[in-house]
Amino acid sequence: MRNMKAVKIVLGVVTALVVIFLITGIIVTDVKYTAEVEIDKPIEKVFKDFQNVELMKKWLPEVKSIEPIEEKEGIIGSTYKMVVTNQGQEIVMMEKIIDYIPNKKMTFRFDSDQMVKIDDYNFIANGNGTKMVQHCSVNSKSYLMGCLLPYFKGSLKDLSLSYMNRFKTEVEKN
């Protein structure tokens, strides 16, 4: 009898956790976070280096290739095919530049089979240095991925911060 009661309690707890997990995908439709880094270089250099594809390969090593699909005058609306490796798996995504203000802002929309991610980078002059702030929004394309995303928000932010710190290191080297 006691064993049956323990089994019922365990099943009740597991059921409650599963229900909470599944409700997460209904309640939380996107994950947002902000990351920032101070770079000891002038804003003009930081912004120029941020757009340098060769330098990008050093601070975003997962990027395998970036191919232009359409490059527009004024940059806004330019689209690219990007291939990245994630845990040995290749992921293809479309990148579109949706906002661009020289030495101030660059916003990207990444669209893959699993999710849509908006990366909004802002560059703020800070004396002889630059403060780079990334505002990020991630939306899942599948219900189960939507259930998982909120639980990985901290990991996503940590990953963004590690990329920004790699970028900082590369920019400050030169």
C-alpha positions in Angstrom: 0.0 0.0 0.0 2.8 2.4 0.9 4.6 1.7 -2.4 1.4 2.5 -4.3 1.0 5.8 -2.5 4.7 6.7 -3.4 4.1 5.8 -7.0 1.0 8.0 -7.2 2.9 10.9 -5.6 5.8 10.5 -8.1 3.4 10.2 -11.0 1.5 13.3 -9.8 4.7 15.3 -9.6 5.9 14.2 -13.0 2.5 14.9 -14.5 2.6 18.4 -13.0 6.1 19.1 -14.3 5.1 17.9 -17.8 2.0 20.1 -17.8 4.0 23.2 -16.6 6.6 22.5 -19.4 3.8 22.3 -22.0 2.0 25.4 -20.7 5.3 27.3 -21.1 5.1 27.0 -24.9 1.7 28.7 -24.8 2.5 31.5 -22.3 6.0 32.4 -23.4 6.0 33.2 -27.2 9.5 34.7 -27.4 12.6 35.1 -25.3 14.3 38.5 -25.0 17.6 39.4 -23.5 20.3 42.1 -23.6 24.1 41.8 -23.6 26.7 44.5 -23.7 30.4 45.0 -23.8 32.8 47.9 -23.6 35.5 48.1 -26.3 38.6 50.2 -25.9 38.5 51.5 -29.5 36.7 54.4 -31.3 33.2 53.8 -32.5 34.2 54.2 -36.2 36.7 51.4 -36.0 34.4 49.2 -33.9 31.5 49.6 -36.4 33.8 49.0 -39.4 35.3 45.9 -37.8 31.8 44.6 -36.9 31.0 44.5 -40.7 34.3 42.8 -41.7 33.4 39.3 -42.8 37.0 38.0 -42.4 37.2 39.3 -38.8 33.8 37.7 -38.2 35.2 34.3 -38.9 37.5 34.8 -35.8 34.8 35.8 -33.3 32.0 33.7 -34.7 33.9 30.4 -35.4 30.6 28.5 -35.9 29.9 30.5 -39.1 30.9 28.2 -42.0 29.9 30.5 -44.9 28.0 33.6 -45.7 26.8 34.1 -49.3 25.1 37.2 -50.6 21.6 36.6 -52.1 20.8 40.3 -52.6 22.9 43.3 -51.5 21.0 46.5 -51.6 22.2 50.0 -51.8 21.9 51.5 -48.4 22.4 48.0 -46.9 18.8 47.7 -45.4 17.0 44.8 -47.0 20.3 43.0 -48.0 19.9 39.2 -47.6 22.4 36.5 -47.1 22.5 32.7 -46.9 24.4 31.7 -43.7 25.6 28.2 -42.9 26.6 27.6 -39.3 27.7 24.4 -37.5 26.1 23.6 -34.2 27.3 20.5 -32.3 28.6 19.0 -35.6 25.3 19.7 -37.5 25.0 22.3 -40.3 22.2 24.8 -40.0 21.2 27.0 -42.9 19.6 30.3 -42.2 18.6 33.4 -44.0 20.0 36.7 -42.7 18.4 40.0 -43.5 19.6 43.4 -42.5 16.5 45.2 -41.3 18.1 48.4 -39.8 21.3 50.1 -40.5 22.6 53.5 -39.2 26.4 54.0 -39.7 28.3 54.1 -36.5 25.1 53.7 -34.4 23.1 50.6 -35.2 22.8 47.3 -37.2 19.9 45.0 -36.9 19.7 41.5 -38.3 16.9 39.0 -38.7 17.9 35.4 -38.8 15.4 32.9 -40.1 16.1 29.1 -39.8 13.9 26.0 -39.8 13.6 26.1 -36.0 13.4 29.8 -35.1 13.5 33.5 -36.0 16.0 35.6 -34.1 16.4 39.4 -34.2 19.8 40.7 -33.2 19.7 44.5 -32.7 23.3 45.9 -32.1 23.7 49.4 -30.9 27.0 51.3 -30.8 27.5 54.1 -28.3 30.5 56.3 -28.2 32.0 56.4 -24.7 35.0 58.7 -24.7 37.7 57.0 -26.8 35.9 53.7 -26.4 32.6 52.2 -27.6 29.8 50.5 -25.7 28.2 47.8 -27.9 24.7 46.7 -26.8 22.9 43.7 -28.3 19.1 43.4 -27.8 18.0 40.0 -28.8 14.6 38.4 -29.4 14.1 34.7 -30.3 10.8 33.2 -31.5 10.4 29.5 -32.0 8.7 28.1 -35.1 7.6 24.9 -33.4 5.6 24.4 -30.2 8.1 22.1 -28.5 11.0 24.4 -29.2 8.8 27.2 -27.8 8.5 25.1 -24.6 12.3 24.8 -24.4 13.4 28.3 -25.2 12.6 30.0 -21.9 14.7 27.4 -20.1 17.7 28.3 -22.2 17.5 32.1 -22.0 20.5 32.3 -19.7 22.6 30.0 -22.0 21.6 32.1 -25.0 22.6 35.3 -23.3 25.9 33.8 -22.1 26.6 32.7 -25.7 26.0 36.2 -27.0 28.2 37.7 -24.4 31.0 35.2 -25.2 30.8 36.2 -28.9 30.8 39.9 -28.1 33.9 39.4 -25.8 35.6 37.5 -28.7 34.8 40.4 -31.0 36.2 42.9 -28.4 39.4 40.9 -28.2 39.8 40.9 -32.0 39.1 44.6 -32.3 41.4 45.6 -29.5 44.3 43.6 -31.0 44.5 45.9 -34.0 
